[in-house]
């Protein structure tokens, strides 16, 4: 049967419709595949051609979300009507305690079995949990909470003991605690992240933090004369005021370095001449604990005692004193 021109015209029109539909489906495929509808074909490379390939940065600076946060889940507690001591996370190197009674002055003591050192803290009466480190390593610890009766007389309101097996020996020196108090939102942590940006390794971060502290915080002589027992460093306030005492210097540095996952001990004790003082030690990967670290000059480690280096203008005599380990006698580690 012969087809008329009108029939051929219909076939041609149908073919064009099908061709248009096919084209629409083909062009939309990249979008369905998660790509742009624009297709780009790079020019073929030839031998000798050069391209730019950027090095990937090493993630040394921890983000704020990586700051370790103590918790009190309540899975294992010692408690009475006024006091709760949460020991759920002793394997992480800390306990948490809160007081909800009517006493106005409360003390908490921690002592490791076999140690002569008794760590005594003021426990807040706010009813909120506070964090206290277990810095003596694995072993048995006794914990006591005391209410003030009068003067320096206290009555024990709770006692407990706990066996500690740390998941990692450096953990007590990574978490914040009552003496080195910071959080992911702290300005001190934000500054620490900035200081760590250009560092190539842990030592670079330590050096950057050290240089910032000694060059931007001045020793507060008046505060040193008037500070009272029980004083706790507020790292963000110190950073803002740019002044502080030895305890403040050490706490700011410890917070900054712990925020970068560099284990840091805040140490308190005596220096030559009987001066009660504070300094820090850090743990460097593949090196271990570097006591009273300042910096590494390519040949040997130097102690980092930020207070003396700052107040002494980093003079050679001051730096020599800092570098002599016999000038330091550690009493407590936080």
C-alpha positions in Angstrom: 0.0 0.0 0.0 1.5 3.3 -1.0 1.8 5.9 1.8 0.6 9.4 1.2 2.7 12.5 1.9 0.5 13.2 4.9 1.3 9.8 6.4 5.1 10.3 5.8 4.8 13.7 7.5 3.2 12.1 10.6 6.1 9.5 10.7 8.7 12.3 10.5 6.9 14.4 13.2 6.8 11.3 15.5 10.5 10.7 14.9 11.3 14.2 15.8 9.3 14.0 19.1 11.1 10.8 20.0 14.5 12.4 19.2 13.7 15.4 21.4 12.6 13.2 24.3 15.8 11.2 24.0 17.9 14.3 24.1 16.2 15.6 27.2 16.7 12.3 29.1 20.4 12.1 27.9 21.2 15.7 29.0 19.6 15.2 32.5 21.6 12.0 33.3 24.5 13.9 35.0 22.0 15.5 37.3 20.6 12.2 38.3 24.1 10.9 38.9 24.9 13.9 41.3 26.9 15.8 38.8 26.3 19.2 37.1 24.4 19.1 33.8 27.4 20.9 32.2 29.9 18.4 30.8 33.5 19.4 30.8 36.2 17.5 29.0 39.8 18.6 30.0 42.3 19.1 27.3 44.6 16.0 26.9 47.9 16.2 28.8 51.1 16.0 26.9 54.6 15.0 28.2 56.2 18.0 29.8 52.9 19.8 30.7 52.7 20.9 34.4 49.8 21.1 36.7 49.3 22.5 40.3 48.9 19.8 43.0 48.5 21.2 46.5 49.9 19.3 49.5 47.2 18.1 51.9 47.6 19.7 55.4 48.4 17.6 58.4 45.5 17.9 60.9 47.6 18.8 64.0 45.1 21.3 65.4 42.1 19.6 67.0 38.7 21.1 66.3 36.7 22.3 69.3 34.5 19.1 69.1 37.6 17.0 69.9 38.1 18.6 73.4 37.5 15.8 75.9 34.5 16.4 78.1 34.1 14.8 81.5 30.7 13.2 82.2 28.9 11.8 85.3 26.6 9.1 83.9 25.7 7.8 87.3 26.5 4.1 86.5 28.7 3.9 89.6 28.3 6.4 92.4 28.9 6.8 96.1 26.2 9.1 97.6 24.2 10.2 100.6 21.6 12.9 101.1 24.1 15.8 100.6 27.0 14.5 98.5 27.4 12.5 95.3 30.7 11.2 94.0 30.5 9.7 90.5 33.3 7.1 89.9 31.9 5.8 86.6 34.9 7.0 84.6 37.9 6.3 86.8 39.4 4.5 83.8 39.5 7.9 82.1 41.5 9.3 85.0 38.9 11.4 86.9 36.0 11.4 89.3 33.2 14.0 89.5 31.6 15.2 92.7 28.8 17.6 93.8 27.5 18.8 97.1 23.8 19.7 97.6 23.7 20.0 101.4 23.4 23.0 103.7 27.1 23.4 104.6 28.9 26.6 103.5 32.5 25.3 103.3 33.2 21.8 101.9 36.5 20.0 101.3 37.2 17.0 99.1 40.3 14.9 99.6 41.9 12.3 97.3 44.8 10.1 98.3 46.3 7.1 96.5 47.2 4.1 98.6 50.9 4.2 99.4 51.4 7.9 98.7 52.0 10.5 101.3 50.4 13.2 99.1 46.8 14.2 100.1 45.1 16.3 97.4 42.7 18.7 99.1 40.1 20.7 97.1 37.3 23.1 97.8 34.1 21.5 96.7 31.5 24.0 95.4 28.2 24.3 97.2 26.4 25.2 93.9 25.1 21.6 93.5 26.9 21.2 90.1 29.4 18.5 89.3 33.1 19.4 89.4 35.9 17.2 87.9 38.9 16.0 90.0 41.9 14.1 88.4 43.4 10.8 89.5 47.0 11.7 88.7 48.8 9.0 90.6 48.3 6.3 88.0 46.8 2.8 88.5 46.0 1.7 92.1 43.6 2.2 94.9 42.4 5.7 95.9 40.5 6.9 99.0 38.0 9.8 98.6 36.6 11.8 101.5 34.2 14.8 101.6 34.1 17.0 104.7 31.8 19.8 106.0 33.3 22.6 108.0 32.4 22.7 111.7 34.4 25.7 112.8 37.7 27.3 112.0 39.8 24.6 110.4 37.8 21.7 111.9 35.9 19.5 109.5 33.5 16.5 109.9 33.5 13.8 107.3 30.2 13.3 105.5 31.2 10.7 102.9 34.1 8.3 102.3 34.7 5.9 99.5 37.5 3.9 97.9 38.0 3.0 94.2 40.3 0.8 92.3 41.7 2.6 89.2 43.0 1.0 86.0 43.5 3.7 83.5 42.7 3.1 79.8 45.7 5.2 79.0 48.2 6.7 81.5 48.1 10.1 79.9 44.3 10.6 80.2 44.3 12.5 83.5 46.4 15.1 81.7 44.1 15.5 78.8 40.7 16.1 80.4 39.8 19.5 82.0 39.5 19.5 85.8 38.9 22.0 88.6 42.4 23.5 88.2 42.7 23.3 84.4 39.1 24.3 83.6 38.1 24.7 79.9 35.5 23.5 77.4 35.1 23.3 73.7 33.6 26.8 73.7 36.3 28.4 75.7 38.1 31.4 74.2 41.4 29.8 75.4 40.6 26.7 73.2 39.8 28.9 70.2 43.1 30.7 70.6 44.9 27.4 71.0 43.4 26.2 67.7 44.7 29.4 66.0 48.2 29.0 67.5 48.4 25.4 66.4 47.5 26.1 62.8 51.0 26.6 61.4 52.7 24.0 63.6 54.3 21.0 61.8 54.4 18.8 64.9 53.6 18.6 68.6 56.8 20.5 69.6 55.8 23.2 67.2 52.4 23.6 69.0 54.2 23.7 72.4 56.6 26.3 71.1 53.8 28.4 69.6 51.7 28.3 72.8 54.7 29.1 75.0 55.7 32.0 72.9 52.2 33.5 72.9 51.8 33.2 76.7 55.2 34.7 77.6 54.8 37.5 75.1 51.2 38.4 75.9 50.6 37.8 79.6 52.4 39.9 82.2 53.1 38.9 85.8 50.5 40.5 88.2 52.6 41.5 91.2 49.6 42.9 93.1 47.5 39.8 92.6 50.4 37.7 93.9 50.4 39.7 97.1 46.7 39.4 97.7 45.7 35.9 96.3 44.1 33.7 98.9 44.1 30.0 99.6 41.6 28.1 97.3 42.2 30.4 94.3 41.3 28.7 91.0 42.5 30.1 87.6 39.8 31.2 85.2 41.7 30.7 81.9 39.4 32.8 79.7 39.6 35.8 82.1 43.4 35.5 82.3 43.6 35.4 78.5 41.4 38.5 78.3 43.1 40.5 81.0 46.6 39.4 79.8 47.8 39.4 83.4 48.3 36.6 86.0 50.4 34.8 88.6 52.4 31.6 88.1 49.4 29.5 88.6 47.5 31.4 85.9 50.4 31.0 83.4 50.6 27.3 83.9 46.8 26.8 83.8 46.4 28.7 80.5 49.2 26.8 78.8 47.9 23.4 80.2 44.4 24.2 78.8 45.8 25.2 75.4 47.9 22.1 75.0 45.3 19.7 76.3 42.9 21.2 73.8 45.4 20.0 71.1 45.5 16.5 72.6 49.0 17.0 74.0 49.0 15.5 77.5 50.1 18.3 79.9 50.7 18.1 83.7 50.2 21.3 85.8 52.7 20.8 88.6 52.9 22.7 91.9 55.8 22.7 94.2 58.9 24.6 95.4 61.7 26.2 93.5 65.2 27.1 94.8 64.8 29.5 97.7 61.6 28.0 99.0 59.2 29.8 96.6 55.9 28.0 96.0 55.4 27.9 92.3 53.6 26.3 89.4 54.9 25.0 86.0 54.1 22.4 83.4 55.4 19.2 81.8 54.2 17.8 78.5 54.1 14.4 76.8 55.6 14.3 73.3 54.9 11.3 71.0 58.0 9.1 70.6 59.8 11.0 73.3 57.6 10.6 76.5 57.2 13.0 79.4 59.4 16.1 79.1 59.6 17.6 82.6 59.3 21.3 82.9 59.6 21.7 79.1 60.3 25.0 77.4 61.6 24.2 74.0 63.9 22.0 72.0 66.8 23.9 70.4 67.9 21.1 68.1 70.3 19.6 70.6 68.7 19.3 74.0 65.4 20.0 75.8 64.9 23.1 77.9 62.4 23.5 80.6 59.2 25.4 80.1 58.5 27.6 83.1 56.4 30.4 81.5 56.3 32.6 84.5 60.1 33.0 85.0 60.7 33.3 81.3 58.2 36.1 81.0 59.0 38.1 84.1 62.7 37.7 83.5 62.5 38.9 79.9 63.9 35.5 78.9 67.4 36.6 80.0 70.2 34.1 79.8 70.4 33.9 83.7 66.7 33.2 84.0 66.8 30.6 81.2 69.8 28.9 82.8 67.9 28.7 86.1 64.8 27.2 84.4 67.0 24.6 82.7 68.4 23.3 86.0 66.1 20.5 87.2 67.5 20.6 90.7 65.8 24.0 91.2 62.4 22.3 91.1 60.6 20.1 93.7 57.2 18.8 92.6 54.6 18.5 95.4 51.3 18.0 93.5 50.3 17.2 89.9 47.0 18.2 88.3 
